[in-house]
Amino acid sequence: MMRQKGFTLIEMMVALVIGLLLIAGTLSVFLGTKQSYRMTNGLTVMQATGRATLSLLGRDIMMAGFPQSEGIDTFVSGAGLTVDGGGNNSDRFTVQYRSTRDCLNTAGGTPVYTDGEQYAKNRYYIQNGDLWCDALAEDDSVVASGLLVEGIENLQILYGEDNVGGDDVTNATRYVTAGNVTDWDNVVSAKIGFVVNSQGNIAKTDDDSTFSLVGQAATDPAADRMRRRAYTTTVVIRNRMQES
């Protein structure tokens, strides 16, 4: 009769070590894959957010002053309407044009002015790390407010003035902040810049990035593990352009 033999203590310990190594390797691969996915997803979110914001703001700035023949303001100046925040503080700006839709895309939601026409007067600003818009009435009172895009930390804008008259050419001769605009009727374009974040911690280390938006230092290093990216563009105000 054959005697059954079991594992020795050494064999069991070797098997246990091998098992632990396999588990550790699998766990390491899983964590690495999870981190890679988190980073890729965060970067994708930033890219989509940046593109959407460029399109949204660019479209409204291009429409500013429509229709040209009516002499409508492009950027509505005044306290709390178009303001230079400066550097770490975001700017805010207000555009105006004839439309039945406001910045919240409310069909027929724009107010009727004293001339009997409907106008969109949209004020854009940053609040709690997101892009917001106020739809304003003719007297600048707020008709409606709404969140437009999440994850926008800083918004800066420079206004392109054409201060050379009589040359039959419409182009910006200088770009300045809101407080340094000489004549709003001469503003023909705008440079906008903003910082987008990943809307969540996606990295293993704190973000130490700084950004310069349209020539202005805009952000200090953040004590979090999110990542950020700056977007800038120049937008021509179509209703200020004329044939040469």
C-alpha positions as CSV (number, residue, x, y, z in Angstrom):
1,M,0.0,0.0,0.0
2,M,1.5,3.4,-1.2
3,R,1.8,6.2,1.4
4,Q,0.4,9.6,0.2
5,K,2.8,12.5,0.5
6,G,1.7,16.1,0.9
7,F,3.5,19.4,0.3
8,T,6.3,20.3,2.5
9,L,6.4,23.6,4.3
10,I,9.1,24.9,2.0
11,E,7.1,24.0,-1.1
12,M,4.0,25.7,0.3
13,M,6.0,28.9,1.1
14,V,7.5,28.9,-2.4
15,A,4.0,28.5,-4.0
16,L,2.7,31.3,-1.8
17,V,5.5,33.7,-2.8
18,I,5.0,32.9,-6.5
19,G,1.2,33.5,-6.1
20,L,1.9,36.8,-4.3
21,L,4.2,37.9,-7.1
22,L,1.6,37.0,-9.7
23,I,-1.0,39.0,-7.8
24,A,1.3,42.0,-7.4
25,G,2.2,41.9,-11.1
26,T,-1.5,41.8,-12.1
27,L,-2.3,44.6,-9.6
28,S,0.5,46.7,-11.0
29,V,-0.7,46.3,-14.5
30,F,-4.3,47.1,-13.5
31,L,-3.3,50.2,-11.6
32,G,-1.1,51.4,-14.5
33,T,-3.9,50.8,-17.0
34,K,-6.3,52.6,-14.7
35,Q,-4.0,55.6,-14.4
36,S,-3.4,55.7,-18.2
37,Y,-7.1,55.6,-18.8
38,R,-7.7,58.4,-16.2
39,M,-5.0,60.6,-17.9
40,T,-6.2,59.9,-21.4
41,N,-9.9,60.6,-20.5
42,G,-8.9,63.8,-18.7
43,L,-6.9,65.1,-21.7
44,T,-9.8,64.2,-24.0
45,V,-12.2,66.1,-21.8
46,M,-9.9,69.2,-21.8
47,Q,-9.6,69.0,-25.6
48,A,-13.4,68.8,-26.1
49,T,-14.0,71.5,-23.6
50,G,-11.5,73.8,-25.2
51,R,-12.9,73.3,-28.7
52,A,-16.5,73.9,-27.6
53,T,-15.6,77.1,-25.7
54,L,-13.6,78.5,-28.7
55,S,-16.6,77.8,-30.9
56,L,-19.1,79.3,-28.5
57,L,-17.3,82.5,-27.7
58,G,-15.9,82.9,-31.2
59,R,-19.4,82.7,-32.7
60,D,-20.9,85.3,-30.4
61,I,-18.0,87.8,-30.9
62,M,-18.3,87.4,-34.7
63,M,-22.0,88.2,-34.4
64,A,-21.4,91.3,-32.3
65,G,-22.9,94.5,-33.7
66,F,-25.2,92.7,-36.2
67,P,-26.7,94.3,-38.3
68,Q,-24.0,96.8,-39.0
69,S,-26.4,99.3,-40.5
70,E,-28.2,99.7,-37.2
71,G,-25.2,101.0,-35.4
72,I,-25.5,98.5,-32.6
73,D,-22.8,98.2,-30.0
74,T,-20.4,95.3,-30.4
75,F,-19.0,95.1,-26.9
76,V,-21.2,96.8,-24.4
77,S,-19.0,98.9,-22.1
78,G,-19.9,99.9,-18.6
79,A,-19.5,98.8,-15.0
80,G,-19.9,95.1,-14.6
81,L,-20.5,94.6,-18.4
82,T,-17.1,94.6,-20.1
83,V,-14.4,94.6,-17.4
84,D,-10.7,93.8,-17.3
85,G,-10.0,91.5,-14.4
86,G,-6.3,91.4,-14.9
87,G,-4.0,88.4,-14.7
88,N,-5.2,85.9,-12.1
89,N,-8.7,87.5,-12.1
90,S,-10.9,86.7,-15.1
91,D,-12.2,89.3,-17.5
92,R,-15.9,89.6,-18.3
93,F,-17.3,90.9,-21.5
94,T,-20.8,91.7,-23.0
95,V,-21.7,91.4,-26.7
96,Q,-24.9,92.6,-28.4
97,Y,-26.6,91.7,-31.7
98,R,-30.0,91.3,-33.2
99,S,-31.3,87.8,-32.5
100,T,-34.3,85.9,-31.2
101,R,-32.0,83.5,-29.2
102,D,-29.8,84.4,-26.3
103,C,-26.6,82.8,-25.0
104,L,-28.6,80.1,-23.2
105,N,-30.1,79.2,-26.6
106,T,-33.6,80.1,-25.5
107,A,-35.8,80.3,-28.7
108,G,-37.6,83.6,-28.7
109,G,-36.1,84.4,-25.3
110,T,-34.5,87.7,-26.2
111,P,-36.2,90.9,-25.0
112,V,-37.9,93.3,-27.4
113,Y,-36.2,96.7,-27.4
114,T,-37.9,100.1,-27.7
115,D,-37.3,100.0,-31.5
116,G,-39.5,96.9,-31.7
117,E,-36.7,94.5,-32.5
118,Q,-35.3,91.6,-30.4
119,Y,-31.7,91.7,-29.3
120,A,-29.3,89.4,-27.6
121,K,-27.1,91.0,-25.0
122,N,-24.9,88.3,-23.5
123,R,-22.5,88.8,-20.6
124,Y,-19.8,86.1,-20.3
125,Y,-17.8,85.5,-17.1
126,I,-16.1,82.9,-14.9
127,Q,-17.8,81.7,-11.7
128,N,-16.5,78.9,-9.4
129,G,-14.3,77.6,-12.2
130,D,-17.0,77.5,-14.9
131,L,-18.0,79.7,-17.8
132,W,-21.4,81.4,-17.2
133,C,-23.5,83.7,-19.2
134,D,-26.2,86.3,-18.3
135,A,-28.8,87.2,-20.8
136,L,-29.5,90.9,-20.3
137,A,-32.4,93.2,-21.1
138,E,-32.1,96.6,-22.8
139,D,-31.6,98.3,-19.4
140,D,-28.8,95.8,-18.6
141,S,-30.9,93.9,-16.0
142,V,-30.5,90.2,-15.9
143,V,-33.2,88.2,-17.7
144,A,-31.7,84.8,-17.2
145,S,-28.4,83.2,-16.1
146,G,-26.9,79.8,-16.8
147,L,-23.8,77.6,-16.7
148,L,-22.4,77.1,-20.2
149,V,-19.1,75.2,-19.9
150,E,-17.6,73.5,-16.8
151,G,-13.9,73.5,-16.1
152,I,-12.9,77.0,-17.4
153,E,-10.7,78.6,-14.8
154,N,-9.6,81.8,-16.3
155,L,-10.8,84.0,-19.2
156,Q,-8.8,86.9,-20.6
157,I,-9.6,89.1,-23.6
158,L,-7.8,91.9,-25.5
159,Y,-9.6,94.2,-27.9
160,G,-8.2,95.0,-31.3
161,E,-8.6,98.7,-32.2
162,D,-8.2,100.2,-35.7
163,N,-7.0,103.7,-34.8
164,V,-5.8,104.5,-38.3
165,G,-8.6,106.2,-40.2
166,G,-8.8,107.1,-43.9
167,D,-6.6,104.3,-45.2
168,D,-9.6,102.2,-46.5
169,V,-8.2,99.2,-44.6
170,T,-10.0,97.7,-41.6
171,N,-7.5,95.9,-39.3
172,A,-6.4,96.1,-35.7
173,T,-3.5,98.4,-35.1
174,R,-3.2,97.5,-31.4
175,Y,-4.6,95.1,-28.8
176,V,-5.5,96.4,-25.4
177,T,-7.4,95.5,-22.3
178,A,-11.0,96.9,-21.7
179,G,-9.8,99.7,-19.6
180,N,-7.4,101.0,-22.3
181,V,-9.8,101.0,-25.2
182,T,-9.9,104.5,-26.7
183,D,-13.1,104.2,-28.8
184,W,-15.3,101.0,-28.7
185,D,-16.6,101.9,-32.2
186,N,-13.0,101.2,-33.5
187,V,-12.8,97.7,-32.0
188,V,-12.7,95.3,-35.0
189,S,-11.4,92.1,-33.5
190,A,-10.6,90.4,-30.2
191,K,-8.0,88.0,-28.8
192,I,-9.4,85.6,-26.3
193,G,-7.6,83.1,-24.0
194,F,-8.8,80.8,-21.3
195,V,-7.5,77.9,-19.1
196,V,-9.3,74.6,-19.2
197,N,-8.8,71.9,-16.4
198,S,-9.4,68.2,-16.5
199,Q,-12.4,68.4,-14.1
200,G,-10.8,65.8,-11.8
201,N,-7.5,64.5,-10.5
202,I,-5.8,62.6,-13.3
203,A,-2.1,62.8,-12.4
204,K,0.1,61.4,-9.6
205,T,1.7,64.8,-8.8
206,D,0.5,68.3,-8.1
207,D,0.1,70.6,-11.1
208,D,2.9,73.2,-11.1
209,S,2.0,74.8,-14.5
210,T,1.7,78.5,-15.1
211,F,0.0,80.1,-18.1
212,S,0.2,83.3,-20.0
213,L,-3.1,84.3,-21.7
214,V,-2.9,86.8,-24.5
215,G,0.2,88.3,-23.0
216,Q,-1.0,88.3,-19.4
217,A,0.2,86.1,-16.6
218,A,-3.0,84.2,-15.7
219,T,-2.5,81.4,-13.2
220,D,-0.4,80.4,-10.3
221,P,0.6,76.7,-9.7
222,A,-2.3,74.7,-8.3
223,A,-2.1,72.5,-5.3
224,D,-4.0,69.6,-6.9
225,R,-3.5,66.7,-9.3
226,M,-5.6,68.0,-12.1
227,R,-4.0,69.0,-15.4
228,R,-4.6,72.2,-17.4
229,R,-4.3,73.6,-20.9
230,A,-4.5,77.1,-22.3
231,Y,-6.4,77.9,-25.5
232,T,-6.2,81.2,-27.4
233,T,-7.6,82.5,-30.7
234,T,-8.2,85.8,-32.5
235,V,-11.8,86.6,-33.7
236,V,-12.7,89.1,-36.3
237,I,-15.9,91.1,-35.7
238,R,-17.6,90.7,-39.0
239,N,-19.9,93.7,-38.5
240,R,-17.0,96.0,-38.1
241,M,-15.3,94.9,-41.4
242,Q,-15.7,97.0,-44.5
243,E,-14.7,96.7,-48.1
244,S,-11.4,98.3,-48.9
